[in-house]
């Protein structure tokens, strides 16, 4: 049982806009930044969004993050086949004094 | 080029010990905090713990599931990070990743800010 809650799956067709939600509590998302990681099968995770809405260099601006209260979301516009991957949300949890993750969302591009 | 390379994984019996290493290059290791994150087969990401940079006394924090059994250390002179795992359980079976931890200070308090570079992982299997 993950501390952060994500839908297990999401899907869209090429060119569509897709959003992945993540919900938590006041001890994590509500009081800290949100982070999103992208992971392809058999490879290491990659930082996609940091500080809730910032993109590391090299991440396309098709990816965007937002946060409101104890929830956050990752949006992908102009969906492409290469976006098919697993996406994890994460936040620091002040009560646990550690990083917590969502269970991951498998994105399928139809 | 920033690079993190884990090693030391393998098959170990329940109750046994294993020491993982993470060799770092391409950045000033001593200035950075470092994290360990694991992923059980077919499961999501699970934070193991981290060690802060020397400016924060190399202090460590651990997930409750490994506290008292796992220990994180670092050797800045060797640009290396370590994870000593004792009293291993079958549920510790996972791919273990080391990652560079970002941070800043807010009103003097250390605040973790995500993990921006990850190694390729090393596999630990705990089984009899």
gemmi code that builds the backbone of each chain (N, CA, C; Angstrom):
import gemmi

chains = {
    "A": [
        ("UNK", (0.830, -1.192, 0.000), (0.000, 0.000, 0.000), (0.875, 1.256, 0.000)),
        ("UNK", (0.823, 2.009, -1.100), (1.661, 3.186, -1.213), (1.056, 4.354, -0.437)),
        ("UNK", (1.946, 5.238, 0.042), (1.482, 6.407, 0.784), (0.777, 7.391, -0.145)),
        ("UNK", (1.300, 7.529, -1.364), (0.661, 8.374, -2.372), (-0.173, 7.487, -3.298)),
        ("UNK", (-1.313, 8.032, -3.734), (-2.241, 7.240, -4.535), (-2.283, 7.727, -5.976)),
        ("UNK", (-1.965, 6.829, -6.896), (-2.043, 7.098, -8.326), (-2.952, 6.058, -8.965)),
        ("UNK", (-3.559, 6.386, -10.107), (-4.297, 5.345, -10.840), (-3.292, 4.361, -11.410)),
        ("UNK", (-3.605, 3.083, -11.411), (-2.644, 2.092, -11.915), (-2.402, 2.194, -13.410)),
        ("UNK", (-3.352, 2.734, -14.139), (-3.178, 2.817, -15.585), (-3.814, 4.073, -16.155)),
        ("UNK", (-3.326, 4.477, -17.307), (-3.871, 5.593, -18.068), (-3.585, 5.315, -19.532)),
        ("UNK", (-4.363, 5.912, -20.393), (-4.123, 5.687, -21.819), (-4.589, 6.883, -22.628)),
        ("UNK", (-4.103, 6.950, -23.849), (-4.495, 7.995, -24.769), (-4.003, 7.669, -26.155)),
        ("UNK", (-4.512, 8.396, -27.113), (-4.077, 8.220, -28.496), (-3.049, 9.294, -28.843)),
        ("UNK", (-2.240, 9.047, -29.853), (-1.238, 10.040, -30.246), (-1.847, 11.421, -30.478)),
        ("UNK", (-1.197, 12.444, -29.915), (-1.662, 13.804, -30.057), (-2.575, 14.269, -28.936)),
        ("UNK", (-3.126, 13.332, -28.185), (-4.039, 13.680, -27.096), (-3.289, 14.271, -25.904)),
        ("UNK", (-4.083, 14.843, -24.997), (-3.571, 15.300, -23.709), (-4.026, 14.314, -22.642)),
        ("UNK", (-3.075, 13.880, -21.829), (-3.366, 12.905, -20.777), (-2.892, 13.482, -19.447)),
        ("UNK", (-3.662, 13.239, -18.395), (-3.224, 13.656, -17.069), (-3.194, 12.445, -16.141)),
        ("UNK", (-2.229, 12.451, -15.249), (-2.076, 11.411, -14.226), (-2.151, 12.101, -12.875)),
        ("UNK", (-3.030, 11.636, -12.031), (-3.223, 12.270, -10.737), (-2.433, 11.563, -9.643)),
        ("UNK", (-2.245, 12.275, -8.555), (-1.528, 11.741, -7.399), (-2.081, 12.425, -6.159)),
        ("UNK", (-2.552, 11.653, -5.214), (-3.095, 12.258, -4.004), (-2.337, 11.795, -2.778)),
        ("UNK", (-2.260, 12.681, -1.812), (-1.515, 12.375, -0.591), (-2.153, 13.028, 0.604)),
        ("UNK", (-1.331, 13.601, 1.463), (-1.842, 14.209, 2.688), (-1.049, 15.463, 3.026)),
        ("UNK", (-1.419, 16.062, 4.137), (-0.762, 17.308, 4.545), (0.689, 17.091, 4.945)),
        ("UNK", (1.047, 15.862, 5.288), (2.426, 15.618, 5.716), (3.370, 15.435, 4.533)),
        ("UNK", (2.805, 15.215, 3.354), (3.663, 15.060, 2.181), (3.335, 16.111, 1.114)),
        ("UNK", (2.440, 15.818, 0.211), (2.148, 16.745, -0.883), (1.696, 18.097, -0.355)),
        ("UNK", (0.901, 18.086, 0.694), (0.337, 19.337, 1.197), (1.360, 20.316, 1.728)),
        ("UNK", (2.551, 19.818, 2.076), (3.543, 20.698, 2.684), (4.902, 20.644, 1.997)),
        ("UNK", (4.969, 19.956, 0.879), (6.247, 19.792, 0.182), (6.072, 19.801, -1.336)),
        ("UNK", (7.181, 19.922, -2.011), (7.140, 19.883, -3.470), (6.784, 18.483, -3.961)),
        ("UNK", (6.355, 18.441, -5.211), (6.013, 17.199, -5.886), (7.088, 16.866, -6.900)),
        ("UNK", (7.356, 15.576, -7.076), (8.336, 15.122, -8.057), (7.706, 14.002, -8.874)),
        ("UNK", (8.056, 13.975, -10.155), (7.566, 12.920, -11.041), (8.753, 12.256, -11.729)),
        ("UNK", (8.678, 10.921, -11.796), (9.719, 10.131, -12.436), (9.094, 9.288, -13.536)),
        ("UNK", (9.844, 9.149, -14.620), (9.439, 8.312, -15.747), (10.354, 7.090, -15.781)),
        ("UNK", (9.764, 5.922, -15.969), (10.566, 4.701, -16.014), (10.101, 3.782, -17.121)),
        ("UNK", (11.025, 3.423, -17.999), (10.746, 2.426, -19.023), (11.127, 1.062, -18.467)),
        ("UNK", (10.453, 0.006, -18.910), (10.744, -1.338, -18.383), (12.216, -1.682, -18.494)),
        ("UNK", (12.765, -2.189, -17.391), (14.143, -2.635, -17.385), (15.182, -1.536, -17.290)),
        ("UNK", (14.726, -0.294, -17.093), (15.677, 0.816, -16.988), (15.463, 1.579, -15.684)),
        ("UNK", (16.410, 2.465, -15.364), (16.321, 3.246, -14.147), (15.308, 4.382, -14.310)),
        ("UNK", (14.718, 4.820, -13.221), (13.829, 5.980, -13.289), (14.596, 7.222, -13.731)),
        ("UNK", (13.836, 8.160, -14.303), (14.397, 9.425, -14.758), (13.550, 10.560, -14.186)),
        ("UNK", (14.202, 11.569, -13.639), (13.467, 12.713, -13.096), (12.796, 13.471, -14.229)),
        ("UNK", (11.485, 13.654, -14.103), (10.706, 14.292, -15.159), (10.256, 15.703, -14.757)),
        ("UNK", (9.800, 15.821, -13.515), (9.339, 17.106, -12.971), (9.894, 17.237, -11.558)),
        ("UNK", (10.419, 18.415, -11.223), (10.867, 18.664, -9.860), (10.255, 19.967, -9.350)),
        ("UNK", (10.254, 20.105, -8.030), (9.639, 21.278, -7.405), (8.244, 21.550, -7.974)),
        ("UNK", (7.495, 20.472, -8.140), (6.078, 20.473, -8.530), (5.817, 20.818, -9.995)),
        ("UNK", (6.587, 21.771, -10.568), (6.258, 22.213, -11.925), (7.476, 22.590, -12.762)),
        ("UNK", (8.661, 22.160, -12.338), (9.882, 22.495, -13.074), (10.372, 21.286, -13.869)),
        ("UNK", (10.858, 21.540, -15.059), (11.389, 20.472, -15.895), (12.908, 20.536, -15.948)),
        ("UNK", (13.578, 19.391, -15.716), (15.037, 19.361, -15.925), (15.338, 19.628, -17.399)),
        ("UNK", (16.542, 20.094, -17.653), (16.913, 20.323, -19.047), (16.823, 19.011, -19.820)),
        ("UNK", (16.297, 19.099, -21.008), (16.155, 17.927, -21.850), (14.769, 17.296, -21.823)),
        ("UNK", (13.977, 17.659, -20.824), (12.607, 17.143, -20.771), (11.717, 18.049, -21.633)),
        ("UNK", (11.006, 17.458, -22.584), (10.174, 18.282, -23.477), (9.110, 19.062, -22.709)),
        ("UNK", (8.762, 20.235, -23.246), (7.742, 21.053, -22.568), (6.338, 20.478, -22.748)),
        ("UNK", (6.237, 19.334, -23.405), (4.937, 18.630, -23.456), (4.553, 18.095, -22.076)),
        ("UNK", (5.556, 17.962, -21.219), (5.322, 17.469, -19.867), (5.203, 18.656, -18.913)),
        ("UNK", (4.178, 18.635, -18.076), (4.012, 19.703, -17.098), (3.433, 19.135, -15.814)),
        ("UNK", (3.741, 19.788, -14.705), (3.257, 19.343, -13.407), (2.546, 20.470, -12.691)),
        ("UNK", (1.610, 20.089, -11.845), (0.904, 21.073, -11.033), (0.578, 20.447, -9.687)),
        ("UNK", (0.308, 21.308, -8.724), (-0.023, 20.843, -7.374), (-1.050, 21.777, -6.771)),
        ("UNK", (-1.991, 21.190, -6.069), (-2.998, 21.975, -5.365), (-3.380, 21.234, -4.099)),
        ("UNK", (-3.133, 21.850, -2.969), (-3.445, 21.208, -1.696), (-2.688, 19.908, -1.527)),
        ("UNK", (-3.418, 18.832, -1.315), (-2.784, 17.525, -1.093), (-2.840, 16.643, -2.339)),
        ("UNK", (-3.045, 17.264, -3.495), (-3.061, 16.512, -4.751), (-2.147, 17.166, -5.777)),
        ("UNK", (-1.746, 16.364, -6.736), (-0.890, 16.860, -7.804), (-1.229, 16.108, -9.075)),
        ("UNK", (-0.775, 16.654, -10.196), (-1.009, 15.944, -11.445), (0.121, 16.205, -12.422)),
        ("UNK", (0.305, 15.213, -13.276), (1.250, 15.300, -14.379), (0.432, 15.331, -15.655)),
        ("UNK", (0.708, 16.308, -16.506), (0.003, 16.394, -17.777), (0.982, 16.181, -18.919)),
        ("UNK", (0.551, 15.421, -19.887), (1.345, 15.199, -21.097), (0.479, 15.606, -22.275)),
        ("UNK", (0.901, 16.616, -23.003), (0.146, 17.035, -24.175), (0.864, 16.562, -25.429)),
        ("UNK", (0.099, 16.431, -26.502), (0.701, 15.951, -27.747), (1.312, 14.573, -27.558)),
        ("UNK", (0.548, 13.668, -26.963), (1.030, 12.332, -26.609), (1.727, 11.656, -27.791)),
        ("UNK", (2.867, 11.018, -27.481), (3.632, 10.319, -28.509), (3.846, 8.872, -28.062)),
        ("UNK", (4.106, 8.005, -29.009), (4.279, 6.580, -28.680), (5.445, 6.367, -27.718)),
        ("UNK", (6.456, 7.200, -27.802), (7.614, 7.029, -26.920), (7.346, 7.469, -25.482)),
        ("UNK", (6.162, 8.002, -25.219), (5.793, 8.366, -23.850), (5.253, 7.164, -23.082)),
        ("UNK", (5.073, 6.052, -23.767), (4.549, 4.846, -23.109), (5.585, 4.356, -22.106)),
        ("UNK", (5.228, 4.453, -20.824), (6.151, 4.154, -19.730), (5.361, 4.121, -18.426)),
        ("UNK", (6.078, 3.869, -17.341), (5.494, 3.966, -16.013), (5.884, 5.317, -15.403)),
        ("UNK", (4.929, 5.940, -14.734), (5.149, 7.258, -14.134), (4.879, 7.187, -12.634)),
        ("UNK", (5.819, 7.711, -11.861), (5.716, 7.672, -10.409), (5.721, 9.092, -9.849)),
        ("UNK", (4.804, 9.358, -8.922), (4.842, 10.622, -8.199), (5.574, 10.385, -6.876)),
        ("UNK", (6.144, 11.445, -6.341), (6.906, 11.320, -5.103), (6.943, 12.658, -4.372)),
        ("UNK", (7.001, 12.564, -3.062), (7.105, 13.758, -2.241), (7.812, 13.390, -0.939)),
        ("UNK", (8.425, 14.362, -0.311), (8.997, 14.127, 1.011), (7.851, 14.112, 2.019)),
        ("UNK", (7.936, 13.197, 2.962), (6.913, 13.117, 3.994), (7.516, 13.555, 5.321)),
        ("UNK", (6.984, 14.626, 5.865), (7.541, 15.180, 7.104), (7.305, 14.253, 8.296)),
        ("UNK", (6.215, 13.543, 8.310), (5.922, 12.639, 9.437), (6.819, 11.411, 9.416)),
        ("UNK", (7.059, 10.879, 8.228), (7.893, 9.696, 8.082), (9.371, 10.044, 7.965)),
        ("UNK", (9.659, 11.329, 7.734), (11.044, 11.771, 7.497), (11.698, 10.948, 6.394)),
        ("UNK", (10.980, 10.839, 5.295), (11.508, 10.074, 4.169), (10.718, 10.343, 2.910)),
        ("UNK", (11.254, 9.878, 1.796), (10.559, 10.008, 0.524), (9.461, 8.954, 0.419)),
        ("UNK", (8.323, 9.362, -0.101), (7.240, 8.435, -0.378), (6.909, 8.508, -1.858)),
        ("UNK", (6.462, 7.375, -2.375), (6.136, 7.276, -3.788), (4.692, 6.813, -3.973)),
        ("UNK", (4.132, 7.132, -5.141), (2.891, 6.515, -5.553), (3.188, 5.138, -6.103)),
        ("UNK", (2.144, 4.350, -6.298), (2.317, 2.994, -6.785), (2.695, 2.913, -8.256)),
        ("UNK", (2.632, 4.042, -8.944), (2.994, 4.072, -10.358), (1.785, 3.981, -11.266)),
        ("UNK", (1.856, 4.667, -12.394), (0.808, 4.628, -13.407), (1.422, 4.182, -14.720)),
        ("UNK", (0.884, 3.108, -15.262), (1.361, 2.618, -16.551), (0.597, 3.331, -17.654)),
        ("UNK", (1.311, 4.111, -18.436), (0.690, 4.859, -19.520), (0.813, 4.089, -20.822)),
        ("UNK", (-0.320, 3.857, -21.443), (-0.365, 3.164, -22.727), (-0.791, 4.136, -23.815)),
        ("UNK", (-0.047, 4.158, -24.898), (-0.410, 4.985, -26.053), (-1.066, 4.073, -27.076)),
        ("UNK", (-2.343, 4.285, -27.269), (-3.141, 3.382, -28.111), (-2.869, 3.564, -29.604)),
    ],
    "B": [
        ("UNK", (30.682, 13.585, -17.875), (29.352, 12.985, -17.796), (29.104, 12.436, -16.393)),
        ("UNK", (27.978, 12.786, -15.837), (27.603, 12.276, -14.519), (27.239, 10.802, -14.631)),
        ("UNK", (27.834, 9.999, -13.769), (27.595, 8.565, -13.835), (27.554, 7.959, -12.433)),
        ("UNK", (26.608, 7.047, -12.231), (26.494, 6.282, -10.992), (26.436, 4.814, -11.384)),
        ("UNK", (27.311, 4.004, -10.796), (27.371, 2.586, -11.151), (27.313, 1.744, -9.877)),
        ("UNK", (26.213, 0.997, -9.748), (26.049, 0.119, -8.588), (26.700, -1.231, -8.842)),
        ("UNK", (27.098, -1.872, -7.750), (27.646, -3.228, -7.821), (27.416, -3.906, -6.476)),
        ("UNK", (27.657, -5.210, -6.461), (27.578, -5.952, -5.207), (26.324, -6.785, -5.018)),
        ("UNK", (25.391, -6.681, -5.954), (24.182, -7.476, -5.828), (24.444, -8.961, -6.017)),
        ("UNK", (23.460, -9.758, -5.647), (23.609, -11.203, -5.819), (22.556, -11.959, -5.045)),
        ("UNK", (22.776, -13.273, -4.940), (21.859, -14.159, -4.234), (22.366, -14.374, -2.812)),
        ("UNK", (21.486, -14.188, -1.844), (21.867, -14.370, -0.445), (20.729, -15.052, 0.290)),
        ("UNK", (21.072, -15.832, 1.278), (20.037, -16.532, 2.056), (19.381, -15.594, 3.065)),
        ("UNK", (18.150, -15.892, 3.420), (17.497, -15.084, 4.474), (18.350, -15.080, 5.735)),
        ("UNK", (18.441, -13.891, 6.336), (19.288, -13.726, 7.507), (20.712, -13.344, 7.189)),
        ("UNK", (21.074, -13.399, 5.924), (22.433, -13.079, 5.509), (22.672, -11.596, 5.332)),
        ("UNK", (23.877, -11.281, 4.885), (24.290, -9.889, 4.692), (24.842, -9.691, 3.299)),
        ("UNK", (24.787, -8.442, 2.872), (25.320, -8.075, 1.560), (25.689, -6.601, 1.617)),
        ("UNK", (26.732, -6.221, 0.904), (27.134, -4.825, 0.854), (27.122, -4.344, -0.590)),
        ("UNK", (26.309, -3.360, -0.866), (26.247, -2.766, -2.190), (27.137, -1.538, -2.253)),
        ("UNK", (27.675, -1.297, -3.433), (28.494, -0.112, -3.663), (27.929, 0.694, -4.820)),
        ("UNK", (28.220, 1.969, -4.807), (27.813, 2.865, -5.897), (29.007, 3.776, -6.190)),
        ("UNK", (29.607, 3.576, -7.345), (30.751, 4.391, -7.756), (30.255, 5.581, -8.557)),
        ("UNK", (30.748, 6.735, -8.184), (30.237, 7.992, -8.742), (31.328, 8.712, -9.527)),
        ("UNK", (30.957, 9.343, -10.605), (31.905, 10.166, -11.358), (31.161, 11.295, -12.049)),
        ("UNK", (31.910, 12.338, -12.416), (31.327, 13.426, -13.190), (30.780, 14.590, -12.385)),
        ("UNK", (30.859, 14.524, -11.059), (30.441, 15.656, -10.227), (31.163, 15.580, -8.881)),
        ("UNK", (31.087, 16.646, -8.124), (31.762, 16.692, -6.831), (30.933, 15.929, -5.808)),
        ("UNK", (31.305, 14.677, -5.617), (30.536, 13.751, -4.784), (30.315, 14.297, -3.379)),
        ("UNK", (31.340, 14.885, -2.795), (31.256, 15.308, -1.402), (30.240, 16.433, -1.173)),
        ("UNK", (29.848, 17.107, -2.229), (28.885, 18.203, -2.097), (27.444, 17.725, -2.124)),
        ("UNK", (27.258, 16.448, -2.406), (25.902, 15.959, -2.641), (25.442, 14.927, -1.638)),
        ("UNK", (24.150, 14.939, -1.368), (23.514, 13.857, -0.647), (23.237, 12.722, -1.633)),
        ("UNK", (23.120, 11.525, -1.087), (22.896, 10.356, -1.935), (21.792, 9.484, -1.337)),
        ("UNK", (20.980, 8.920, -2.215), (19.853, 8.085, -1.792), (19.988, 6.676, -2.341)),
        ("UNK", (19.344, 5.744, -1.651), (19.131, 4.396, -2.163), (17.626, 4.193, -2.296)),
        ("UNK", (17.226, 3.686, -3.444), (15.822, 3.381, -3.732), (15.776, 1.978, -4.306)),
        ("UNK", (14.800, 1.200, -3.933), (14.702, -0.165, -4.444), (13.374, -0.387, -5.135)),
        ("UNK", (13.342, -1.461, -5.913), (12.133, -1.808, -6.660), (12.017, -3.315, -6.710)),
        ("UNK", (11.050, -3.848, -5.980), (10.789, -5.290, -5.997), (10.253, -5.689, -7.374)),
        ("UNK", (10.418, -6.952, -7.739), (9.972, -7.393, -9.067), (8.504, -7.067, -9.329)),
        ("UNK", (8.249, -6.333, -10.410), (6.888, -5.985, -10.790), (6.206, -4.955, -9.907)),
        ("UNK", (6.967, -4.337, -9.007), (6.392, -3.381, -8.060), (6.908, -1.975, -8.311)),
        ("UNK", (6.464, -1.041, -7.479), (6.855, 0.349, -7.620), (8.135, 0.679, -6.869)),
        ("UNK", (8.452, 1.972, -6.850), (9.666, 2.447, -6.216), (9.479, 2.553, -4.703)),
        ("UNK", (10.536, 2.231, -3.975), (10.482, 2.185, -2.514), (11.773, 2.797, -1.974)),
        ("UNK", (11.661, 3.928, -1.309), (12.835, 4.616, -0.777), (13.429, 3.833, 0.372)),
        ("UNK", (14.766, 3.644, 0.346), (15.459, 2.891, 1.390), (16.051, 3.840, 2.432)),
        ("UNK", (16.723, 4.882, 1.964), (17.335, 5.821, 2.881), (18.279, 6.751, 2.167)),
        ("UNK", (18.851, 7.693, 2.909), (19.835, 8.575, 2.307), (20.898, 8.993, 3.310)),
        ("UNK", (21.996, 9.471, 2.748), (23.081, 10.024, 3.541), (23.352, 11.429, 3.016)),
        ("UNK", (23.393, 12.351, 3.924), (23.590, 13.742, 3.520), (25.065, 14.027, 3.295)),
        ("UNK", (25.339, 15.194, 2.744), (26.713, 15.580, 2.437), (27.449, 15.925, 3.721)),
        ("UNK", (28.765, 16.066, 3.610), (29.567, 16.260, 4.816), (29.220, 17.558, 5.518)),
        ("UNK", (28.744, 18.535, 4.790), (28.333, 19.790, 5.415), (27.148, 19.615, 6.351)),
        ("UNK", (26.460, 18.507, 6.206), (25.342, 18.165, 7.094), (25.717, 16.941, 7.920)),
        ("UNK", (27.008, 16.813, 8.180), (27.537, 15.765, 9.066), (27.327, 14.345, 8.555)),
        ("UNK", (27.158, 14.217, 7.232), (26.909, 12.870, 6.674), (25.774, 12.155, 7.426)),
        ("UNK", (24.808, 12.889, 7.890), (23.723, 12.264, 8.645), (22.883, 11.373, 7.731)),
        ("UNK", (22.266, 10.379, 8.322), (21.496, 9.394, 7.571), (20.055, 9.330, 8.042)),
        ("UNK", (19.189, 8.910, 7.125), (17.795, 8.613, 7.457), (17.411, 7.356, 6.710)),
        ("UNK", (16.525, 6.563, 7.312), (16.137, 5.284, 6.741), (14.621, 5.122, 6.751)),
        ("UNK", (14.152, 4.339, 5.796), (12.752, 3.927, 5.825), (12.541, 2.983, 7.006)),
        ("UNK", (11.343, 2.998, 7.544), (11.042, 2.177, 8.708), (11.283, 0.695, 8.433)),
        ("UNK", (11.063, 0.252, 7.203), (11.170, -1.165, 6.853), (12.603, -1.694, 6.918)),
        ("UNK", (13.591, -0.800, 6.886), (14.984, -1.249, 6.885), (15.776, -0.712, 8.073)),
        ("UNK", (15.166, 0.169, 8.844), (15.874, 0.797, 9.959), (16.339, -0.264, 10.951)),
        ("UNK", (17.614, -0.163, 11.330), (18.183, -1.143, 12.252), (18.812, -2.333, 11.566)),
        ("UNK", (18.507, -2.526, 10.274), (19.091, -3.642, 9.525), (20.048, -3.146, 8.439)),
        ("UNK", (19.723, -2.021, 7.840), (20.530, -1.462, 6.753), (21.299, -0.250, 7.265)),
        ("UNK", (22.454, -0.026, 6.657), (23.278, 1.116, 7.035), (23.905, 1.724, 5.784)),
        ("UNK", (23.789, 3.032, 5.654), (24.355, 3.739, 4.505), (25.603, 4.493, 4.946)),
        ("UNK", (26.641, 4.386, 4.153), (27.875, 5.117, 4.437), (28.457, 5.627, 3.124)),
        ("UNK", (29.473, 6.452, 3.242), (30.104, 7.007, 2.047), (31.586, 7.226, 2.312)),
        ("UNK", (32.362, 7.167, 1.247), (33.786, 7.484, 1.311), (34.035, 8.544, 0.237)),
        ("UNK", (34.076, 9.801, 0.665), (34.226, 10.890, -0.292), (35.572, 10.828, -1.011)),
        ("UNK", (36.584, 10.251, -0.366), (37.907, 10.163, -1.006), (37.905, 9.162, -2.159)),
        ("UNK", (36.939, 8.254, -2.137), (36.823, 7.239, -3.194), (35.606, 7.476, -4.087)),
        ("UNK", (34.906, 8.593, -3.866), (33.682, 8.871, -4.642), (32.743, 7.666, -4.637)),
        ("UNK", (32.555, 7.106, -3.458), (31.761, 5.880, -3.359), (30.725, 5.938, -2.250)),
        ("UNK", (29.616, 5.312, -2.533), (28.482, 5.198, -1.613), (28.271, 3.721, -1.329)),
        ("UNK", (27.837, 3.398, -0.111), (27.665, 2.003, 0.263), (26.302, 1.789, 0.943)),
        ("UNK", (25.809, 0.563, 0.794), (24.613, 0.137, 1.513), (24.911, -1.224, 2.122)),
        ("UNK", (25.075, -1.248, 3.434), (25.300, -2.505, 4.156), (23.941, -3.048, 4.571)),
        ("UNK", (23.638, -4.248, 4.101), (22.344, -4.861, 4.379), (22.541, -6.101, 5.227)),
        ("UNK", (21.990, -6.097, 6.431), (22.081, -7.231, 7.344), (20.693, -7.801, 7.613)),
        ("UNK", (20.675, -8.983, 8.164), (19.403, -9.647, 8.521), (18.419, -9.578, 7.361)),
        ("UNK", (18.890, -9.955, 6.195), (18.065, -9.817, 4.995), (16.849, -10.733, 5.025)),
        ("UNK", (15.757, -10.222, 4.480), (14.502, -10.957, 4.413), (14.126, -11.168, 2.946)),
        ("UNK", (13.262, -12.118, 2.694), (12.845, -12.377, 1.314), (12.218, -11.128, 0.699)),
        ("UNK", (11.552, -10.332, 1.512), (10.904, -9.126, 0.991), (11.896, -8.007, 0.635)),
        ("UNK", (13.184, -8.223, 0.912), (14.203, -7.261, 0.482), (14.654, -7.520, -0.954)),
        ("UNK", (14.158, -8.587, -1.555), (14.485, -8.890, -2.949), (14.033, -7.741, -3.848)),
        ("UNK", (14.969, -7.180, -4.588), (14.650, -6.002, -5.398), (15.863, -5.596, -6.219)),
        ("UNK", (15.622, -4.705, -7.160), (16.707, -3.967, -7.806), (16.965, -2.741, -6.934)),
        ("UNK", (18.237, -2.534, -6.589), (18.609, -1.412, -5.742), (19.310, -0.347, -6.588)),
        ("UNK", (18.777, 0.861, -6.527), (19.330, 1.991, -7.259), (19.962, 2.988, -6.291)),
        ("UNK", (21.123, 3.529, -6.675), (21.615, 4.698, -5.967), (21.239, 5.919, -6.813)),
        ("UNK", (21.041, 7.036, -6.155), (20.613, 8.244, -6.861), (21.216, 9.461, -6.179)),
        ("UNK", (21.517, 10.480, -6.961), (22.029, 11.726, -6.417), (20.864, 12.528, -5.851)),
        ("UNK", (21.000, 12.942, -4.611), (19.942, 13.690, -3.957), (20.155, 15.193, -4.050)),
        ("UNK", (19.110, 15.890, -4.431), (19.135, 17.352, -4.454), (18.639, 17.871, -3.107)),
        ("UNK", (19.075, 19.070, -2.742), (18.638, 19.627, -1.469), (18.839, 21.135, -1.479)),
        ("UNK", (18.202, 21.772, -0.523), (18.549, 23.150, -0.231), (18.278, 23.391, 1.257)),
        ("UNK", (18.489, 24.587, 1.692), (18.279, 24.929, 3.091), (17.194, 25.998, 3.180)),
        ("UNK", (16.222, 25.754, 4.032), (15.144, 26.713, 4.266), (15.207, 27.122, 5.731)),
        ("UNK", (15.508, 28.395, 5.971), (15.666, 28.887, 7.343), (16.645, 28.011, 8.125)),
        ("UNK", (17.702, 27.570, 7.431), (18.722, 26.777, 8.085), (18.427, 25.295, 8.159)),
        ("UNK", (17.240, 24.896, 7.788), (16.877, 23.478, 7.831), (17.147, 22.810, 6.484)),
        ("UNK", (17.791, 21.665, 6.532), (18.050, 20.872, 5.325), (16.718, 20.386, 4.765)),
        ("UNK", (16.526, 20.561, 3.450), (15.293, 20.109, 2.808), (15.637, 19.308, 1.560)),
        ("UNK", (15.306, 18.013, 1.540), (15.541, 17.200, 0.333), (14.693, 17.707, -0.827)),
        ("UNK", (15.265, 17.672, -2.028), (14.578, 18.211, -3.209), (14.625, 17.251, -4.401)),
        ("UNK", (14.431, 15.969, -4.145), (14.335, 15.033, -5.254), (15.657, 14.373, -5.595)),
        ("UNK", (15.612, 13.483, -6.582), (16.781, 12.723, -7.024), (16.941, 12.883, -8.529)),
        ("UNK", (18.036, 13.479, -8.955), (18.109, 13.874, -10.354), (18.938, 12.961, -11.247)),
        ("UNK", (19.774, 12.121, -10.680), (20.566, 11.190, -11.486), (20.532, 9.838, -10.798)),
        ("UNK", (20.285, 8.784, -11.593), (20.144, 7.436, -11.045), (21.146, 6.492, -11.700)),
        ("UNK", (21.586, 5.504, -10.925), (22.385, 4.438, -11.500), (21.497, 3.440, -12.218)),
        ("UNK", (22.121, 2.425, -12.801), (21.370, 1.432, -13.573), (20.776, 0.337, -12.688)),
        ("UNK", (21.205, 0.268, -11.428), (20.652, -0.686, -10.482), (21.455, -1.971, -10.383)),
        ("UNK", (21.357, -2.607, -9.223), (21.955, -3.921, -9.005), (20.920, -4.789, -8.316)),
        ("UNK", (20.851, -6.049, -8.717), (19.788, -6.938, -8.259), (20.206, -7.732, -7.038)),
        ("UNK", (19.347, -7.702, -6.035), (19.531, -8.483, -4.811), (18.393, -9.491, -4.716)),
        ("UNK", (18.746, -10.755, -4.568), (17.752, -11.809, -4.412), (17.999, -12.486, -3.079)),
        ("UNK", (16.987, -12.456, -2.233), (17.076, -13.098, -0.922), (16.201, -14.345, -0.970)),
        ("UNK", (16.855, -15.492, -0.958), (16.121, -16.750, -1.116), (16.955, -17.900, -0.569)),
        ("UNK", (16.258, -18.908, -0.064), (16.957, -20.094, 0.420), (17.034, -21.142, -0.680)),
    ],
}
model = gemmi.Model(1)
for chain_id, residues in chains.items():
    chain = gemmi.Chain(chain_id)
    for i, (resn, *xyz) in enumerate(residues, 1):
        res = gemmi.Residue()
        res.name, res.seqid = resn, gemmi.SeqId(i, " ")
        for name, pos in zip(("N", "CA", "C"), xyz):
            atom = gemmi.Atom()
            atom.name, atom.element = name, gemmi.Element(name[0])
            atom.pos, atom.b_iso = gemmi.Position(*pos), 0.0
            res.add_atom(atom)
        chain.add_residue(res)
    model.add_chain(chain)
structure = gemmi.Structure()
structure.add_model(model)
structure.setup_entities()
